[in-house]
Amino acid sequence: MLNETAKKVYGFIPYTPLFNVTGQPAMSVPLHWNAAGLPIGTQLVSRFGDEATLFRVGGAHAAAGVMRRG
């Protein structure tokens, strides 16, 4: 049961364990909406201890209004 659940969870987050292990800050940023109305995004990663850069990038992205719908 636990193994099944772990496989399902890992299917949703296949790229995060590397950064959890190394301690690097990472964030997912939405970029665009697809035809089905779902967000498409990318994952940004910074140097160890450099969360501030990610917050600046995320803030600039939000201020630019990239994810506004028509």
Contacts in CASP RR format, 6 or more apart in sequence:
PFRMAT RR
TARGET T0000
AUTHOR 0000-0000-0000
METHOD contacts of the structure
MODEL  1
MLNETAKKVYGFIPYTPLFNVTGQPAMSVPLHWNAAGLPIGTQLVSRFGD
EATLFRVGGAHAAAGVMRRG
10 17 0 8 1.000
15 43 0 8 1.000
16 26 0 8 1.000
19 25 0 8 1.000
19 26 0 8 1.000
19 45 0 8 1.000
22 48 0 8 1.000
23 48 0 8 1.000
24 45 0 8 1.000
24 46 0 8 1.000
24 47 0 8 1.000
24 48 0 8 1.000
24 49 0 8 1.000
25 45 0 8 1.000
25 46 0 8 1.000
25 48 0 8 1.000
25 49 0 8 1.000
25 50 0 8 1.000
25 51 0 8 1.000
25 54 0 8 1.000
26 43 0 8 1.000
26 44 0 8 1.000
26 45 0 8 1.000
26 46 0 8 1.000
26 54 0 8 1.000
27 43 0 8 1.000
27 44 0 8 1.000
27 54 0 8 1.000
27 58 0 8 1.000
28 41 0 8 1.000
28 42 0 8 1.000
28 43 0 8 1.000
28 44 0 8 1.000
29 41 0 8 1.000
29 42 0 8 1.000
29 43 0 8 1.000
29 44 0 8 1.000
29 57 0 8 1.000
29 58 0 8 1.000
29 61 0 8 1.000
30 39 0 8 1.000
30 40 0 8 1.000
30 41 0 8 1.000
30 66 0 8 1.000
30 67 0 8 1.000
31 39 0 8 1.000
31 40 0 8 1.000
31 41 0 8 1.000
31 42 0 8 1.000
31 66 0 8 1.000
31 67 0 8 1.000
32 39 0 8 1.000
32 40 0 8 1.000
32 41 0 8 1.000
32 66 0 8 1.000
32 67 0 8 1.000
33 39 0 8 1.000
33 40 0 8 1.000
33 67 0 8 1.000
33 69 0 8 1.000
34 40 0 8 1.000
39 67 0 8 1.000
44 54 0 8 1.000
44 57 0 8 1.000
44 58 0 8 1.000
46 53 0 8 1.000
46 54 0 8 1.000
47 53 0 8 1.000
END
